[in-house]
């Protein structure tokens, strides 16, 4: 490796910033949060009760009865 190559490698090393490598970084927020459901596959609210509004929407979309 000659002096010009070492200088170029040194400059590239010193100017490197995260995310510039071309690789996509992993993030837990990339994927949507899966819906929480009970044993009968009904949607649940965060407080643990059945989300009737979401359930009615699913019925109207034809997703019920589950098969």
Phi and psi restraints in degrees (value plus and minus 20) as a CYANA .aco file:
   2 UNK   PHI    -108.4   -68.4
   2 UNK   PSI     159.2   199.2
   3 UNK   PHI     -84.0   -44.0
   3 UNK   PSI     -58.9   -18.9
   4 UNK   PHI     -86.4   -46.4
   4 UNK   PSI     -59.5   -19.5
   5 UNK   PHI     -86.7   -46.7
   5 UNK   PSI     -60.5   -20.5
   6 UNK   PHI     -84.1   -44.1
   6 UNK   PSI     -61.1   -21.1
   7 UNK   PHI     -83.3   -43.3
   7 UNK   PSI     -63.6   -23.6
   8 UNK   PHI     -83.7   -43.7
   8 UNK   PSI     -63.8   -23.8
   9 UNK   PHI     -83.8   -43.8
   9 UNK   PSI     -59.3   -19.3
  10 UNK   PHI     -85.7   -45.7
  10 UNK   PSI     -62.0   -22.0
  11 UNK   PHI     -84.8   -44.8
  11 UNK   PSI     -62.2   -22.2
  12 UNK   PHI     -83.2   -43.2
  12 UNK   PSI     -60.5   -20.5
  13 UNK   PHI     -84.3   -44.3
  13 UNK   PSI     -64.1   -24.1
  14 UNK   PHI     -92.7   -52.7
  14 UNK   PSI     -42.9    -2.9
  15 UNK   PHI    -116.7   -76.7
  15 UNK   PSI     -21.1    18.9
  16 UNK   PHI     -86.3   -46.3
  16 UNK   PSI     117.1   157.1
  17 UNK   PHI    -149.0  -109.0
  17 UNK   PSI     128.8   168.8
  18 UNK   PHI     -77.1   -37.1
  18 UNK   PSI     119.7   159.7
  19 UNK   PHI      70.6   110.6
  19 UNK   PSI     -26.1    13.9
  20 UNK   PHI    -113.1   -73.1
  20 UNK   PSI     -18.4    21.6
  21 UNK   PHI    -101.0   -61.0
  21 UNK   PSI     -27.2    12.8
  22 UNK   PHI      69.7   109.7
  22 UNK   PSI     -25.7    14.3
  23 UNK   PHI    -110.6   -70.6
  23 UNK   PSI     121.7   161.7
  24 UNK   PHI    -101.7   -61.7
  24 UNK   PSI     107.2   147.2
  25 UNK   PHI     -98.4   -58.4
  25 UNK   PSI     131.4   171.4
  26 UNK   PHI    -105.9   -65.9
  26 UNK   PSI     119.9   159.9
  27 UNK   PHI    -161.9  -121.9
  27 UNK   PSI     117.4   157.4
  28 UNK   PHI     -88.2   -48.2
  28 UNK   PSI     -33.0     7.0
  29 UNK   PHI    -112.2   -72.2
  29 UNK   PSI     -18.8    21.2
  30 UNK   PHI     -89.8   -49.8
  30 UNK   PSI     -54.2   -14.2
  31 UNK   PHI    -118.5   -78.5
  31 UNK   PSI     124.7   164.7
  32 UNK   PHI     -87.6   -47.6
  32 UNK   PSI     130.5   170.5
  33 UNK   PHI     -92.3   -52.3
  33 UNK   PSI     106.6   146.6
  34 UNK   PHI     -86.8   -46.8
  34 UNK   PSI     125.9   165.9
  35 UNK   PHI     -88.0   -48.0
  35 UNK   PSI     125.0   165.0
  36 UNK   PHI    -107.7   -67.7
  36 UNK   PSI     111.7   151.7
  37 UNK   PHI    -154.8  -114.8
  37 UNK   PSI     136.5   176.5
  38 UNK   PHI    -108.3   -68.3
  38 UNK   PSI    -191.8  -151.8
  39 UNK   PHI     -86.7   -46.7
  39 UNK   PSI     -42.9    -2.9
  40 UNK   PHI    -114.3   -74.3
  40 UNK   PSI     -11.0    29.0
  41 UNK   PHI      51.7    91.7
  41 UNK   PSI       4.5    44.5
  42 UNK   PHI    -105.5   -65.5
  42 UNK   PSI     124.0   164.0
  43 UNK   PHI     -89.7   -49.7
  43 UNK   PSI     121.9   161.9
  44 UNK   PHI    -135.3   -95.3
  44 UNK   PSI     130.4   170.4
  45 UNK   PHI    -102.8   -62.8
  45 UNK   PSI     148.1   188.1
  46 UNK   PHI     -81.3   -41.3
  46 UNK   PSI     -43.7    -3.7
  47 UNK   PHI    -104.2   -64.2
  47 UNK   PSI     -20.1    19.9
  48 UNK   PHI      77.5   117.5
  48 UNK   PSI     -27.3    12.7
  49 UNK   PHI    -108.8   -68.8
  49 UNK   PSI     139.6   179.6
  50 UNK   PHI     -85.7   -45.7
  50 UNK   PSI     112.1   152.1
  51 UNK   PHI    -103.8   -63.8
  51 UNK   PSI      70.0   110.0
  52 UNK   PHI     -84.5   -44.5
  52 UNK   PSI     -54.9   -14.9
  53 UNK   PHI     -81.8   -41.8
  53 UNK   PSI     -67.7   -27.7
  54 UNK   PHI     -86.0   -46.0
  54 UNK   PSI     -58.8   -18.8
  55 UNK   PHI     -84.4   -44.4
  55 UNK   PSI     -62.9   -22.9
  56 UNK   PHI     -82.3   -42.3
  56 UNK   PSI     -60.2   -20.2
  57 UNK   PHI     -80.2   -40.2
  57 UNK   PSI     -62.8   -22.8
  58 UNK   PHI     -85.5   -45.5
  58 UNK   PSI     -58.5   -18.5
  59 UNK   PHI     -83.8   -43.8
  59 UNK   PSI     -64.2   -24.2
  60 UNK   PHI     -86.5   -46.5
  60 UNK   PSI     -47.0    -7.0
  61 UNK   PHI    -100.9   -60.9
  61 UNK   PSI     -26.7    13.3
  62 UNK   PHI      67.0   107.0
  62 UNK   PSI      -2.3    37.7
  63 UNK   PHI    -106.1   -66.1
  63 UNK   PSI     -24.4    15.6
  64 UNK   PHI    -143.5  -103.5
  64 UNK   PSI     127.6   167.6
  65 UNK   PHI     -92.5   -52.5
  65 UNK   PSI     128.3   168.3
  66 UNK   PHI     -89.7   -49.7
  66 UNK   PSI     124.6   164.6
